[in-house]
Amino acid sequence: MTAFEPFESFGDLDEISERLQSHDPSIRRLAVIELVETSTDEAVPLLARAAGDADAGVRLQAARALETLMASTWPRRWLAF
């Protein structure tokens, strides 16, 4: 491991996106949790899509994830302007 590698590797967005398509709501909910752990801007559209999921648990997890992601990145974005 080099100094620039993350200590923990989170799933590839493509792999997580596939799990968001699962028929099992618990798998989709866990995929949402993984998305927010990536802390990438690319996760936002996937989280927004999950916020419209048929399962209420997935929708709730997506809303929480979006709130967490936005709260953690908002100050940096605001300072950039």
N, CA, C and O atoms as a Maestro MAE file, in Angstrom:
{
 s_m_m2io_version
 :::
 2.0.0
}

f_m_ct {
 s_m_title
 :::
 protein
 m_atom[324] {
  # First column is atom index #
  i_m_mmod_type
  r_m_x_coord
  r_m_y_coord
  r_m_z_coord
  i_m_residue_number
  s_m_chain_name
  s_m_pdb_residue_name
  s_m_pdb_atom_name
  i_m_atomic_number
  :::
  1 25 0.844 -1.175 0.000 1 A "MET " " N  " 7
  2 3 0.000 0.000 0.000 1 A "MET " " CA " 6
  3 2 0.893 1.243 0.000 1 A "MET " " C  " 6
  4 15 1.853 1.331 0.765 1 A "MET " " O  " 8
  5 25 0.562 2.193 -0.864 2 A "THR " " N  " 7
  6 3 1.295 3.450 -0.897 2 A "THR " " CA " 6
  7 2 0.586 4.463 -0.009 2 A "THR " " C  " 6
  8 15 -0.504 4.201 0.499 2 A "THR " " O  " 8
  9 25 1.208 5.612 0.172 3 A "ALA " " N  " 7
  10 3 0.624 6.661 1.010 3 A "ALA " " CA " 6
  11 2 -0.644 7.239 0.396 3 A "ALA " " C  " 6
  12 15 -1.434 7.878 1.091 3 A "ALA " " O  " 8
  13 25 -0.842 7.021 -0.894 4 A "PHE " " N  " 7
  14 3 -1.984 7.616 -1.575 4 A "PHE " " CA " 6
  15 2 -3.164 6.659 -1.752 4 A "PHE " " C  " 6
  16 15 -4.205 7.059 -2.274 4 A "PHE " " O  " 8
  17 25 -3.020 5.422 -1.332 5 A "GLU " " N  " 7
  18 3 -4.114 4.474 -1.426 5 A "GLU " " CA " 6
  19 2 -5.010 4.607 -0.203 5 A "GLU " " C  " 6
  20 15 -4.522 4.866 0.897 5 A "GLU " " O  " 8
  21 25 -6.319 4.433 -0.383 6 A "PRO " " N  " 7
  22 3 -7.214 4.521 0.773 6 A "PRO " " CA " 6
  23 2 -6.995 3.342 1.714 6 A "PRO " " C  " 6
  24 15 -6.588 2.261 1.286 6 A "PRO " " O  " 8
  25 25 -7.267 3.559 2.993 7 A "PHE " " N  " 7
  26 3 -7.150 2.483 3.963 7 A "PHE " " CA " 6
  27 2 -8.204 1.416 3.698 7 A "PHE " " C  " 6
  28 15 -7.972 0.225 3.905 7 A "PHE " " O  " 8
  29 25 -9.330 1.853 3.250 8 A "GLU " " N  " 7
  30 3 -10.448 0.944 3.031 8 A "GLU " " CA " 6
  31 2 -10.986 1.183 1.634 8 A "GLU " " C  " 6
  32 15 -11.184 2.325 1.222 8 A "GLU " " O  " 8
  33 25 -11.216 0.121 0.920 9 A "SER " " N  " 7
  34 3 -11.735 0.248 -0.425 9 A "SER " " CA " 6
  35 2 -13.234 0.019 -0.410 9 A "SER " " C  " 6
  36 15 -13.707 -1.016 0.058 9 A "SER " " O  " 8
  37 25 -13.973 0.980 -0.920 10 A "PHE " " N  " 7
  38 3 -15.416 0.826 -1.021 10 A "PHE " " CA " 6
  39 2 -15.731 0.346 -2.424 10 A "PHE " " C  " 6
  40 15 -14.923 0.490 -3.341 10 A "PHE " " O  " 8
  41 25 -16.895 -0.218 -2.577 11 A "GLY " " N  " 7
  42 3 -17.261 -0.831 -3.846 11 A "GLY " " CA " 6
  43 2 -17.191 0.108 -5.027 11 A "GLY " " C  " 6
  44 15 -17.351 1.322 -4.907 11 A "GLY " " O  " 8
  45 25 -16.948 -0.492 -6.159 12 A "ASP " " N  " 7
  46 3 -16.964 0.216 -7.430 12 A "ASP " " CA " 6
  47 2 -18.385 0.718 -7.683 12 A "ASP " " C  " 6
  48 15 -19.346 -0.009 -7.432 12 A "ASP " " O  " 8
  49 25 -18.531 1.940 -8.172 13 A "LEU " " N  " 7
  50 3 -19.857 2.506 -8.403 13 A "LEU " " CA " 6
  51 2 -20.692 1.655 -9.354 13 A "LEU " " C  " 6
  52 15 -21.909 1.563 -9.191 13 A "LEU " " O  " 8
  53 25 -20.062 1.036 -10.336 14 A "ASP " " N  " 7
  54 3 -20.804 0.174 -11.254 14 A "ASP " " CA " 6
  55 2 -21.371 -1.047 -10.520 14 A "ASP " " C  " 6
  56 15 -22.507 -1.454 -10.763 14 A "ASP " " O  " 8
  57 25 -20.574 -1.619 -9.628 15 A "GLU " " N  " 7
  58 3 -21.034 -2.773 -8.860 15 A "GLU " " CA " 6
  59 2 -22.169 -2.376 -7.912 15 A "GLU " " C  " 6
  60 15 -23.158 -3.095 -7.772 15 A "GLU " " O  " 8
  61 25 -22.008 -1.230 -7.272 16 A "ILE " " N  " 7
  62 3 -23.045 -0.763 -6.355 16 A "ILE " " CA " 6
  63 2 -24.315 -0.453 -7.131 16 A "ILE " " C  " 6
  64 15 -25.415 -0.771 -6.678 16 A "ILE " " O  " 8
  65 25 -24.173 0.158 -8.283 17 A "SER " " N  " 7
  66 3 -25.319 0.481 -9.123 17 A "SER " " CA " 6
  67 2 -26.096 -0.779 -9.509 17 A "SER " " C  " 6
  68 15 -27.326 -0.766 -9.556 17 A "SER " " O  " 8
  69 25 -25.378 -1.853 -9.783 18 A "GLU " " N  " 7
  70 3 -26.038 -3.123 -10.101 18 A "GLU " " CA " 6
  71 2 -26.858 -3.611 -8.908 18 A "GLU " " C  " 6
  72 15 -27.969 -4.112 -9.083 18 A "GLU " " O  " 8
  73 25 -26.320 -3.467 -7.702 19 A "ARG " " N  " 7
  74 3 -27.054 -3.901 -6.510 19 A "ARG " " CA " 6
  75 2 -28.287 -3.037 -6.265 19 A "ARG " " C  " 6
  76 15 -29.250 -3.492 -5.646 19 A "ARG " " O  " 8
  77 25 -28.265 -1.802 -6.742 20 A "LEU " " N  " 7
  78 3 -29.450 -0.941 -6.626 20 A "LEU " " CA " 6
  79 2 -30.603 -1.459 -7.480 20 A "LEU " " C  " 6
  80 15 -31.751 -1.062 -7.279 20 A "LEU " " O  " 8
  81 25 -30.306 -2.342 -8.432 21 A "GLN " " N  " 7
  82 3 -31.322 -2.916 -9.308 21 A "GLN " " CA " 6
  83 2 -31.863 -4.252 -8.786 21 A "GLN " " C  " 6
  84 15 -32.729 -4.854 -9.421 21 A "GLN " " O  " 8
  85 25 -31.367 -4.714 -7.651 22 A "SER " " N  " 7
  86 3 -31.777 -6.002 -7.101 22 A "SER " " CA " 6
  87 2 -33.277 -6.027 -6.804 22 A "SER " " C  " 6
  88 15 -33.888 -4.993 -6.535 22 A "SER " " O  " 8
  89 25 -33.844 -7.205 -6.858 23 A "HIS " " N  " 7
  90 3 -35.249 -7.369 -6.487 23 A "HIS " " CA " 6
  91 2 -35.426 -7.321 -4.973 23 A "HIS " " C  " 6
  92 15 -36.531 -7.094 -4.480 23 A "HIS " " O  " 8
  93 25 -34.333 -7.535 -4.235 24 A "ASP " " N  " 7
  94 3 -34.381 -7.577 -2.770 24 A "ASP " " CA " 6
  95 2 -34.149 -6.173 -2.208 24 A "ASP " " C  " 6
  96 15 -33.072 -5.609 -2.401 24 A "ASP " " O  " 8
  97 25 -35.137 -5.599 -1.516 25 A "PRO " " N  " 7
  98 3 -34.981 -4.248 -0.963 25 A "PRO " " CA " 6
  99 2 -33.832 -4.123 0.034 25 A "PRO " " C  " 6
  100 15 -33.221 -3.060 0.141 25 A "PRO " " O  " 8
  101 25 -33.534 -5.193 0.762 26 A "SER " " N  " 7
  102 3 -32.435 -5.111 1.735 26 A "SER " " CA " 6
  103 2 -31.091 -4.958 1.020 26 A "SER " " C  " 6
  104 15 -30.201 -4.273 1.524 26 A "SER " " O  " 8
  105 25 -30.936 -5.578 -0.130 27 A "ILE " " N  " 7
  106 3 -29.706 -5.424 -0.919 27 A "ILE " " CA " 6
  107 2 -29.621 -4.003 -1.460 27 A "ILE " " C  " 6
  108 15 -28.548 -3.400 -1.457 27 A "ILE " " O  " 8
  109 25 -30.748 -3.465 -1.927 28 A "ARG " " N  " 7
  110 3 -30.758 -2.082 -2.427 28 A "ARG " " CA " 6
  111 2 -30.434 -1.101 -1.301 28 A "ARG " " C  " 6
  112 15 -29.708 -0.131 -1.518 28 A "ARG " " O  " 8
  113 25 -30.965 -1.344 -0.104 29 A "ARG " " N  " 7
  114 3 -30.701 -0.460 1.033 29 A "ARG " " CA " 6
  115 2 -29.217 -0.486 1.399 29 A "ARG " " C  " 6
  116 15 -28.624 0.558 1.671 29 A "ARG " " O  " 8
  117 25 -28.625 -1.665 1.407 30 A "LEU " " N  " 7
  118 3 -27.195 -1.768 1.700 30 A "LEU " " CA " 6
  119 2 -26.350 -1.095 0.609 30 A "LEU " " C  " 6
  120 15 -25.302 -0.520 0.901 30 A "LEU " " O  " 8
  121 25 -26.803 -1.169 -0.631 31 A "ALA " " N  " 7
  122 3 -26.097 -0.492 -1.720 31 A "ALA " " CA " 6
  123 2 -26.113 1.020 -1.509 31 A "ALA " " C  " 6
  124 15 -25.130 1.701 -1.799 31 A "ALA " " O  " 8
  125 25 -27.224 1.538 -1.007 32 A "VAL " " N  " 7
  126 3 -27.309 2.970 -0.712 32 A "VAL " " CA " 6
  127 2 -26.295 3.346 0.362 32 A "VAL " " C  " 6
  128 15 -25.628 4.376 0.256 32 A "VAL " " O  " 8
  129 25 -26.177 2.524 1.384 33 A "ILE " " N  " 7
  130 3 -25.191 2.779 2.446 33 A "ILE " " CA " 6
  131 2 -23.788 2.786 1.859 33 A "ILE " " C  " 6
  132 15 -22.972 3.640 2.207 33 A "ILE " " O  " 8
  133 25 -23.504 1.847 0.977 34 A "GLU " " N  " 7
  134 3 -22.192 1.809 0.334 34 A "GLU " " CA " 6
  135 2 -21.943 3.061 -0.501 34 A "GLU " " C  " 6
  136 15 -20.825 3.574 -0.541 34 A "GLU " " O  " 8
  137 25 -22.971 3.542 -1.158 35 A "LEU " " N  " 7
  138 3 -22.809 4.745 -1.979 35 A "LEU " " CA " 6
  139 2 -22.357 5.934 -1.155 35 A "LEU " " C  " 6
  140 15 -21.432 6.645 -1.548 35 A "LEU " " O  " 8
  141 25 -22.984 6.158 -0.036 36 A "VAL " " N  " 7
  142 3 -22.610 7.319 0.765 36 A "VAL " " CA " 6
  143 2 -21.200 7.157 1.330 36 A "VAL " " C  " 6
  144 15 -20.508 8.149 1.560 36 A "VAL " " O  " 8
  145 25 -20.774 5.927 1.553 37 A "GLU " " N  " 7
  146 3 -19.421 5.693 2.050 37 A "GLU " " CA " 6
  147 2 -18.356 6.015 1.008 37 A "GLU " " C  " 6
  148 15 -17.198 6.246 1.356 37 A "GLU " " O  " 8
  149 25 -18.739 6.033 -0.269 38 A "THR " " N  " 7
  150 3 -17.761 6.379 -1.303 38 A "THR " " CA " 6
  151 2 -17.412 7.858 -1.259 38 A "THR " " C  " 6
  152 15 -16.322 8.252 -1.674 38 A "THR " " O  " 8
  153 25 -18.333 8.684 -0.757 39 A "SER " " N  " 7
  154 3 -18.129 10.138 -0.653 39 A "SER " " CA " 6
  155 2 -17.729 10.770 -1.981 39 A "SER " " C  " 6
  156 15 -16.907 11.685 -2.014 39 A "SER " " O  " 8
  157 25 -18.303 10.288 -3.065 40 A "THR " " N  " 7
  158 3 -17.994 10.861 -4.378 40 A "THR " " CA " 6
  159 2 -19.218 11.581 -4.930 40 A "THR " " C  " 6
  160 15 -20.356 11.223 -4.626 40 A "THR " " O  " 8
  161 25 -18.970 12.582 -5.731 41 A "ASP " " N  " 7
  162 3 -20.067 13.299 -6.375 41 A "ASP " " CA " 6
  163 2 -20.853 12.393 -7.322 41 A "ASP " " C  " 6
  164 15 -22.042 12.609 -7.555 41 A "ASP " " O  " 8
  165 25 -20.182 11.385 -7.863 42 A "GLU " " N  " 7
  166 3 -20.842 10.474 -8.787 42 A "GLU " " CA " 6
  167 2 -21.934 9.652 -8.104 42 A "GLU " " C  " 6
  168 15 -22.793 9.082 -8.777 42 A "GLU " " O  " 8
  169 25 -21.905 9.589 -6.780 43 A "ALA " " N  " 7
  170 3 -22.925 8.834 -6.041 43 A "ALA " " CA " 6
  171 2 -24.253 9.579 -5.976 43 A "ALA " " C  " 6
  172 15 -25.300 8.959 -5.792 43 A "ALA " " O  " 8
  173 25 -24.222 10.891 -6.124 44 A "VAL " " N  " 7
  174 3 -25.434 11.697 -5.944 44 A "VAL " " CA " 6
  175 2 -26.562 11.302 -6.896 44 A "VAL " " C  " 6
  176 15 -27.686 11.119 -6.428 44 A "VAL " " O  " 8
  177 25 -26.330 11.159 -8.208 45 A "PRO " " N  " 7
  178 3 -27.442 10.748 -9.080 45 A "PRO " " CA " 6
  179 2 -28.002 9.370 -8.724 45 A "PRO " " C  " 6
  180 15 -29.206 9.137 -8.825 45 A "PRO " " O  " 8
  181 25 -27.125 8.468 -8.309 46 A "LEU " " N  " 7
  182 3 -27.591 7.138 -7.917 46 A "LEU " " CA " 6
  183 2 -28.423 7.215 -6.642 46 A "LEU " " C  " 6
  184 15 -29.427 6.515 -6.509 46 A "LEU " " O  " 8
  185 25 -28.010 8.060 -5.710 47 A "LEU " " N  " 7
  186 3 -28.782 8.244 -4.479 47 A "LEU " " CA " 6
  187 2 -30.119 8.911 -4.767 47 A "LEU " " C  " 6
  188 15 -31.137 8.563 -4.169 47 A "LEU " " O  " 8
  189 25 -30.108 9.867 -5.682 48 A "ALA " " N  " 7
  190 3 -31.356 10.532 -6.047 48 A "ALA " " CA " 6
  191 2 -32.333 9.540 -6.662 48 A "ALA " " C  " 6
  192 15 -33.532 9.591 -6.391 48 A "ALA " " O  " 8
  193 25 -31.825 8.648 -7.480 49 A "ARG " " N  " 7
  194 3 -32.674 7.612 -8.076 49 A "ARG " " CA " 6
  195 2 -33.205 6.680 -6.991 49 A "ARG " " C  " 6
  196 15 -34.371 6.288 -7.026 49 A "ARG " " O  " 8
  197 25 -32.352 6.322 -6.022 50 A "ALA " " N  " 7
  198 3 -32.774 5.443 -4.929 50 A "ALA " " CA " 6
  199 2 -33.827 6.117 -4.050 50 A "ALA " " C  " 6
  200 15 -34.633 5.439 -3.414 50 A "ALA " " O  " 8
  201 25 -33.819 7.439 -4.014 51 A "ALA " " N  " 7
  202 3 -34.822 8.163 -3.228 51 A "ALA " " CA " 6
  203 2 -36.224 7.967 -3.789 51 A "ALA " " C  " 6
  204 15 -37.208 8.251 -3.106 51 A "ALA " " O  " 8
  205 25 -36.325 7.487 -5.016 52 A "GLY " " N  " 7
  206 3 -37.617 7.199 -5.626 52 A "GLY " " CA " 6
  207 2 -37.935 5.704 -5.662 52 A "GLY " " C  " 6
  208 15 -38.833 5.276 -6.386 52 A "GLY " " O  " 8
  209 25 -37.203 4.918 -4.885 53 A "ASP " " N  " 7
  210 3 -37.382 3.471 -4.861 53 A "ASP " " CA " 6
  211 2 -38.792 3.095 -4.394 53 A "ASP " " C  " 6
  212 15 -39.434 3.847 -3.662 53 A "ASP " " O  " 8
  213 25 -39.258 1.931 -4.825 54 A "ALA " " N  " 7
  214 3 -40.585 1.446 -4.426 54 A "ALA " " CA " 6
  215 2 -40.655 1.104 -2.942 54 A "ALA " " C  " 6
  216 15 -41.733 1.146 -2.349 54 A "ALA " " O  " 8
  217 25 -39.514 0.764 -2.334 55 A "ASP " " N  " 7
  218 3 -39.485 0.368 -0.925 55 A "ASP " " CA " 6
  219 2 -39.222 1.576 -0.023 55 A "ASP " " C  " 6
  220 15 -38.288 2.345 -0.252 55 A "ASP " " O  " 8
  221 25 -40.054 1.728 0.995 56 A "ALA " " N  " 7
  222 3 -39.923 2.870 1.906 56 A "ALA " " CA " 6
  223 2 -38.591 2.860 2.658 56 A "ALA " " C  " 6
  224 15 -38.029 3.924 2.918 56 A "ALA " " O  " 8
  225 25 -38.080 1.694 3.007 57 A "GLY " " N  " 7
  226 3 -36.798 1.605 3.712 57 A "GLY " " CA " 6
  227 2 -35.638 2.087 2.862 57 A "GLY " " C  " 6
  228 15 -34.721 2.739 3.360 57 A "GLY " " O  " 8
  229 25 -35.682 1.764 1.577 58 A "VAL " " N  " 7
  230 3 -34.643 2.215 0.643 58 A "VAL " " CA " 6
  231 2 -34.742 3.728 0.468 58 A "VAL " " C  " 6
  232 15 -33.729 4.427 0.459 58 A "VAL " " O  " 8
  233 25 -35.971 4.228 0.328 59 A "ARG " " N  " 7
  234 3 -36.164 5.681 0.180 59 A "ARG " " CA " 6
  235 2 -35.641 6.430 1.407 59 A "ARG " " C  " 6
  236 15 -34.972 7.455 1.276 59 A "ARG " " O  " 8
  237 25 -35.949 5.919 2.590 60 A "LEU " " N  " 7
  238 3 -35.480 6.557 3.818 60 A "LEU " " CA " 6
  239 2 -33.959 6.544 3.895 60 A "LEU " " C  " 6
  240 15 -33.344 7.553 4.240 60 A "LEU " " O  " 8
  241 25 -33.352 5.403 3.575 61 A "GLN " " N  " 7
  242 3 -31.885 5.306 3.612 61 A "GLN " " CA " 6
  243 2 -31.261 6.250 2.591 61 A "GLN " " C  " 6
  244 15 -30.227 6.860 2.866 61 A "GLN " " O  " 8
  245 25 -31.878 6.378 1.415 62 A "ALA " " N  " 7
  246 3 -31.365 7.282 0.387 62 A "ALA " " CA " 6
  247 2 -31.448 8.728 0.849 62 A "ALA " " C  " 6
  248 15 -30.518 9.503 0.627 62 A "ALA " " O  " 8
  249 25 -32.550 9.100 1.490 63 A "ALA " " N  " 7
  250 3 -32.692 10.463 1.999 63 A "ALA " " CA " 6
  251 2 -31.645 10.760 3.056 63 A "ALA " " C  " 6
  252 15 -31.041 11.832 3.060 63 A "ALA " " O  " 8
  253 25 -31.434 9.812 3.950 64 A "ARG " " N  " 7
  254 3 -30.399 9.985 4.983 64 A "ARG " " CA " 6
  255 2 -29.007 10.087 4.348 64 A "ARG " " C  " 6
  256 15 -28.178 10.895 4.766 64 A "ARG " " O  " 8
  257 25 -28.772 9.257 3.340 65 A "ALA " " N  " 7
  258 3 -27.472 9.260 2.669 65 A "ALA " " CA " 6
  259 2 -27.226 10.588 1.962 65 A "ALA " " C  " 6
  260 15 -26.131 11.145 2.045 65 A "ALA " " O  " 8
  261 25 -28.232 11.091 1.273 66 A "LEU " " N  " 7
  262 3 -28.088 12.383 0.593 66 A "LEU " " CA " 6
  263 2 -27.835 13.498 1.597 66 A "LEU " " C  " 6
  264 15 -27.006 14.377 1.362 66 A "LEU " " O  " 8
  265 25 -28.547 13.460 2.711 67 A "GLU " " N  " 7
  266 3 -28.345 14.465 3.752 67 A "GLU " " CA " 6
  267 2 -26.913 14.414 4.287 67 A "GLU " " C  " 6
  268 15 -26.268 15.449 4.460 67 A "GLU " " O  " 8
  269 25 -26.429 13.212 4.543 68 A "THR " " N  " 7
  270 3 -25.072 13.045 5.055 68 A "THR " " CA " 6
  271 2 -24.039 13.512 4.041 68 A "THR " " C  " 6
  272 15 -23.101 14.231 4.386 68 A "THR " " O  " 8
  273 25 -24.211 13.106 2.803 69 A "LEU " " N  " 7
  274 3 -23.251 13.468 1.756 69 A "LEU " " CA " 6
  275 2 -23.238 14.971 1.520 69 A "LEU " " C  " 6
  276 15 -22.169 15.569 1.399 69 A "LEU " " O  " 8
  277 25 -24.399 15.579 1.455 70 A "MET " " N  " 7
  278 3 -24.469 17.021 1.222 70 A "MET " " CA " 6
  279 2 -23.919 17.807 2.408 70 A "MET " " C  " 6
  280 15 -23.246 18.821 2.222 70 A "MET " " O  " 8
  281 25 -24.197 17.351 3.610 71 A "ALA " " N  " 7
  282 3 -23.695 18.044 4.798 71 A "ALA " " CA " 6
  283 2 -22.169 17.979 4.877 71 A "ALA " " C  " 6
  284 15 -21.524 18.911 5.357 71 A "ALA " " O  " 8
  285 25 -21.608 16.879 4.407 72 A "SER " " N  " 7
  286 3 -20.153 16.739 4.488 72 A "SER " " CA " 6
  287 2 -19.429 17.485 3.383 72 A "SER " " C  " 6
  288 15 -18.254 17.818 3.536 72 A "SER " " O  " 8
  289 25 -20.109 17.758 2.260 73 A "THR " " N  " 7
  290 3 -19.439 18.432 1.149 73 A "THR " " CA " 6
  291 2 -19.845 19.892 1.009 73 A "THR " " C  " 6
  292 15 -19.143 20.655 0.346 73 A "THR " " O  " 8
  293 25 -20.948 20.299 1.608 74 A "TRP " " N  " 7
  294 3 -21.445 21.658 1.426 74 A "TRP " " CA " 6
  295 2 -20.425 22.726 1.812 74 A "TRP " " C  " 6
  296 15 -20.222 23.656 1.031 74 A "TRP " " O  " 8
  297 25 -19.777 22.647 2.962 75 A "PRO " " N  " 7
  298 3 -18.823 23.725 3.298 75 A "PRO " " CA " 6
  299 2 -17.699 23.871 2.275 75 A "PRO " " C  " 6
  300 15 -17.302 24.989 1.948 75 A "PRO " " O  " 8
  301 25 -17.187 22.754 1.768 76 A "ARG " " N  " 7
  302 3 -16.108 22.827 0.775 76 A "ARG " " CA " 6
  303 2 -16.600 23.475 -0.504 76 A "ARG " " C  " 6
  304 15 -15.898 24.289 -1.104 76 A "ARG " " O  " 8
  305 25 -17.790 23.123 -0.919 77 A "ARG " " N  " 7
  306 3 -18.320 23.716 -2.143 77 A "ARG " " CA " 6
  307 2 -18.601 25.199 -1.964 77 A "ARG " " C  " 6
  308 15 -18.356 26.000 -2.866 77 A "ARG " " O  " 8
  309 25 -19.108 25.553 -0.814 78 A "TRP " " N  " 7
  310 3 -19.417 26.950 -0.561 78 A "TRP " " CA " 6
  311 2 -18.150 27.797 -0.547 78 A "TRP " " C  " 6
  312 15 -18.144 28.914 -1.063 78 A "TRP " " O  " 8
  313 25 -17.090 27.278 0.035 79 A "LEU " " N  " 7
  314 3 -15.823 28.018 0.099 79 A "LEU " " CA " 6
  315 2 -15.162 28.142 -1.277 79 A "LEU " " C  " 6
  316 15 -14.348 29.037 -1.500 79 A "LEU " " O  " 8
  317 25 -15.513 27.248 -2.186 80 A "ALA " " N  " 7
  318 3 -14.902 27.279 -3.517 80 A "ALA " " CA " 6
  319 2 -15.393 28.463 -4.343 80 A "ALA " " C  " 6
  320 15 -14.734 28.856 -5.306 80 A "ALA " " O  " 8
  321 25 -16.541 29.039 -3.982 81 A "PHE " " N  " 7
  322 3 -17.081 30.142 -4.771 81 A "PHE " " CA " 6
  323 2 -16.475 31.418 -4.384 81 A "PHE " " C  " 6
  324 15 -16.813 32.459 -4.947 81 A "PHE " " O  " 8
  :::
 }
 m_bond[323] {
  # First column is bond index #
  i_m_from
  i_m_to
  i_m_order
  :::
  1 1 2 1
  2 2 3 1
  3 3 4 2
  4 3 5 1
  5 5 6 1
  6 6 7 1
  7 7 8 2
  8 7 9 1
  9 9 10 1
  10 10 11 1
  11 11 12 2
  12 11 13 1
  13 13 14 1
  14 14 15 1
  15 15 16 2
  16 15 17 1
  17 17 18 1
  18 18 19 1
  19 19 20 2
  20 19 21 1
  21 21 22 1
  22 22 23 1
  23 23 24 2
  24 23 25 1
  25 25 26 1
  26 26 27 1
  27 27 28 2
  28 27 29 1
  29 29 30 1
  30 30 31 1
  31 31 32 2
  32 31 33 1
  33 33 34 1
  34 34 35 1
  35 35 36 2
  36 35 37 1
  37 37 38 1
  38 38 39 1
  39 39 40 2
  40 39 41 1
  41 41 42 1
  42 42 43 1
  43 43 44 2
  44 43 45 1
  45 45 46 1
  46 46 47 1
  47 47 48 2
  48 47 49 1
  49 49 50 1
  50 50 51 1
  51 51 52 2
  52 51 53 1
  53 53 54 1
  54 54 55 1
  55 55 56 2
  56 55 57 1
  57 57 58 1
  58 58 59 1
  59 59 60 2
  60 59 61 1
  61 61 62 1
  62 62 63 1
  63 63 64 2
  64 63 65 1
  65 65 66 1
  66 66 67 1
  67 67 68 2
  68 67 69 1
  69 69 70 1
  70 70 71 1
  71 71 72 2
  72 71 73 1
  73 73 74 1
  74 74 75 1
  75 75 76 2
  76 75 77 1
  77 77 78 1
  78 78 79 1
  79 79 80 2
  80 79 81 1
  81 81 82 1
  82 82 83 1
  83 83 84 2
  84 83 85 1
  85 85 86 1
  86 86 87 1
  87 87 88 2
  88 87 89 1
  89 89 90 1
  90 90 91 1
  91 91 92 2
  92 91 93 1
  93 93 94 1
  94 94 95 1
  95 95 96 2
  96 95 97 1
  97 97 98 1
  98 98 99 1
  99 99 100 2
  100 99 101 1
  101 101 102 1
  102 102 103 1
  103 103 104 2
  104 103 105 1
  105 105 106 1
  106 106 107 1
  107 107 108 2
  108 107 109 1
  109 109 110 1
  110 110 111 1
  111 111 112 2
  112 111 113 1
  113 113 114 1
  114 114 115 1
  115 115 116 2
  116 115 117 1
  117 117 118 1
  118 118 119 1
  119 119 120 2
  120 119 121 1
  121 121 122 1
  122 122 123 1
  123 123 124 2
  124 123 125 1
  125 125 126 1
  126 126 127 1
  127 127 128 2
  128 127 129 1
  129 129 130 1
  130 130 131 1
  131 131 132 2
  132 131 133 1
  133 133 134 1
  134 134 135 1
  135 135 136 2
  136 135 137 1
  137 137 138 1
  138 138 139 1
  139 139 140 2
  140 139 141 1
  141 141 142 1
  142 142 143 1
  143 143 144 2
  144 143 145 1
  145 145 146 1
  146 146 147 1
  147 147 148 2
  148 147 149 1
  149 149 150 1
  150 150 151 1
  151 151 152 2
  152 151 153 1
  153 153 154 1
  154 154 155 1
  155 155 156 2
  156 155 157 1
  157 157 158 1
  158 158 159 1
  159 159 160 2
  160 159 161 1
  161 161 162 1
  162 162 163 1
  163 163 164 2
  164 163 165 1
  165 165 166 1
  166 166 167 1
  167 167 168 2
  168 167 169 1
  169 169 170 1
  170 170 171 1
  171 171 172 2
  172 171 173 1
  173 173 174 1
  174 174 175 1
  175 175 176 2
  176 175 177 1
  177 177 178 1
  178 178 179 1
  179 179 180 2
  180 179 181 1
  181 181 182 1
  182 182 183 1
  183 183 184 2
  184 183 185 1
  185 185 186 1
  186 186 187 1
  187 187 188 2
  188 187 189 1
  189 189 190 1
  190 190 191 1
  191 191 192 2
  192 191 193 1
  193 193 194 1
  194 194 195 1
  195 195 196 2
  196 195 197 1
  197 197 198 1
  198 198 199 1
  199 199 200 2
  200 199 201 1
  201 201 202 1
  202 202 203 1
  203 203 204 2
  204 203 205 1
  205 205 206 1
  206 206 207 1
  207 207 208 2
  208 207 209 1
  209 209 210 1
  210 210 211 1
  211 211 212 2
  212 211 213 1
  213 213 214 1
  214 214 215 1
  215 215 216 2
  216 215 217 1
  217 217 218 1
  218 218 219 1
  219 219 220 2
  220 219 221 1
  221 221 222 1
  222 222 223 1
  223 223 224 2
  224 223 225 1
  225 225 226 1
  226 226 227 1
  227 227 228 2
  228 227 229 1
  229 229 230 1
  230 230 231 1
  231 231 232 2
  232 231 233 1
  233 233 234 1
  234 234 235 1
  235 235 236 2
  236 235 237 1
  237 237 238 1
  238 238 239 1
  239 239 240 2
  240 239 241 1
  241 241 242 1
  242 242 243 1
  243 243 244 2
  244 243 245 1
  245 245 246 1
  246 246 247 1
  247 247 248 2
  248 247 249 1
  249 249 250 1
  250 250 251 1
  251 251 252 2
  252 251 253 1
  253 253 254 1
  254 254 255 1
  255 255 256 2
  256 255 257 1
  257 257 258 1
  258 258 259 1
  259 259 260 2
  260 259 261 1
  261 261 262 1
  262 262 263 1
  263 263 264 2
  264 263 265 1
  265 265 266 1
  266 266 267 1
  267 267 268 2
  268 267 269 1
  269 269 270 1
  270 270 271 1
  271 271 272 2
  272 271 273 1
  273 273 274 1
  274 274 275 1
  275 275 276 2
  276 275 277 1
  277 277 278 1
  278 278 279 1
  279 279 280 2
  280 279 281 1
  281 281 282 1
  282 282 283 1
  283 283 284 2
  284 283 285 1
  285 285 286 1
  286 286 287 1
  287 287 288 2
  288 287 289 1
  289 289 290 1
  290 290 291 1
  291 291 292 2
  292 291 293 1
  293 293 294 1
  294 294 295 1
  295 295 296 2
  296 295 297 1
  297 297 298 1
  298 298 299 1
  299 299 300 2
  300 299 301 1
  301 301 302 1
  302 302 303 1
  303 303 304 2
  304 303 305 1
  305 305 306 1
  306 306 307 1
  307 307 308 2
  308 307 309 1
  309 309 310 1
  310 310 311 1
  311 311 312 2
  312 311 313 1
  313 313 314 1
  314 314 315 1
  315 315 316 2
  316 315 317 1
  317 317 318 1
  318 318 319 1
  319 319 320 2
  320 319 321 1
  321 321 322 1
  322 322 323 1
  323 323 324 2
  :::
 }
}
